[in-house]
Amino acid sequence: MGELWPADTPGLLRLPSGLTVRGRPLSKPIPDGPEPTLGVYALGREPAPTSWPARWVRWPDFGLPKDRDELRSALDAALLEARTGRVEFGCGGGRGRTGTALACLAVLDGVPAGEAVAYVRRHYSRHAVETPWQRGFVKRFS
């Protein structure tokens, strides 16, 4: 098994399977500690280059992903990488798009879609998943 996130990592989300991922606002400096081994970034424009592999999901602020298949592909890659590495999710503020992506990831990890927003709000940020359409997107995600 590779090096995973330390237990005290800010923004850490532990999924029901025990896998961990980090969520963070890209508008703030990169936190101290180890670098991700994969980043998944939900932004309206291409993110700045990173020294680690990254996936960009085109996703406007307060909106929904432009390509649901691309989101699903990025989430599948994140679940696979989280088994042995450090995956981070990010958007501008680290709440709406990041929270929505984390809730969809939780669905893929076994949380019922109708409970995923509450799960992420309880275990990541109480402000996660900001809009009614983001909540609806998670409820319909499979």
N, C-alpha and C positions, 0 to 999 in steps of 0.2 A: 504494500500500500504506500502511496506517495505521502508527501507532507500535506496535511489538511490545515484548515484555519484553526488558530488557537482559540480556546473556549472563551477568552475575554475579548474577542474581535468585535469592535463596534459594528452594528448592523447585521450581526449574525442571525441567520434563520436556520433552525434545526427542523428538518422535514420529518414526517412520521417514520420514515425508513431509517432515520439516524444520519442521513446525509446532511451536510451543512453547506450553505451558500451565504455570501455577503451581499447586502444591498447598500448602496451609498449614493449621495448626491454628487454628480459630476461637477457641480458648481463650486465645490470645496476642494481643497488640496487632498491628494492621495493620503490616506491614513498611514501612520507608521506601521511597520510590521512587514510580513512577507508580501510579495507581489502575487497577484492572481496568476493562475495558469491558463485561465480563459475568462474573458470579459464578454458580457452580453449587454449591449448599450441600446436603449430605446430613446431615440432622438429624431427630431424632424430633419436634421442635417447630419452628414457624416461626422463621426467623432474624430477628435485629434488622434494621431497615431499613438500606439502604446508599444512598450517593449515586450509585451506578451500577446499571444493570439487573441483576437477579438472578433465578435460578430456584431454587426450593426443591423438593427431592426428599425426600419423607417417608421416613425411613430410621432405624430405631432403632439405637442403639449396639450394636456387635457382631453386628448382624443383616443383613438383606437389604432392598432397597427394597420398600416397600409396593405400589408400582405400577410394574411393569417398563416399561410403555409410557411413563410419565412420565419414567423414567430415559432411555429411548431417545430421546425427544424432546429432553431437555436435552442429551444427548451430541451429537445431530445439530446442535443450535443452537451448541454449543461448538465443534465442528469448523468450522462455517461462520464463526463470529466469529473464531476463531484465525487465519484467513487474513489478516485486516487489523487485528485488535485484540488486546487482552490478556485472556485468559480465566484465571480462577482457580477451583480446586475447593477446597472446605474442609468439614471436619467438626470435631467437638470436639478430637480429638487430631491430626488430619491424617494418620492412618495407615490405619486399617481401612477405613472407608467411602470416604475420599478415595482411598486406594490401589486399592480395588476399582473405583471409578468410573474412575480413570485407566487401570487395566488393561482395562476394557471399552472405553474410548476408544481405547486402543492396538489392540485387536481391530478396531475400525472403521477404523483407519488402516492396517491391513494385517498386524499381528502375528498369527500363528496363536494361536487361543484357548488352546491347551495351553502356549504359551510366554509369554503376556502377563503372568502374575504375576511370573515371573523377570525379564522385561524391565523392569517397573516397579520391582522391588526393586533391580535393577542401576542404573537410571538416575534413580530418584527417592528411594526410601528402602528400606533393607534390611528395615525393619519393616512395609512396606506389605502390605496384605491380611492381616488378623490371624487369621481363623477358617477352619476347614475348609470351612464352608458358603459363605463368601465366595470361597474358592479354587474350589470347585465351581461357583459361580455364574458366575465368569469362564470356566471351561472350557466351560460350556454356552452362553455368550453368543454371539450372532451378529446 
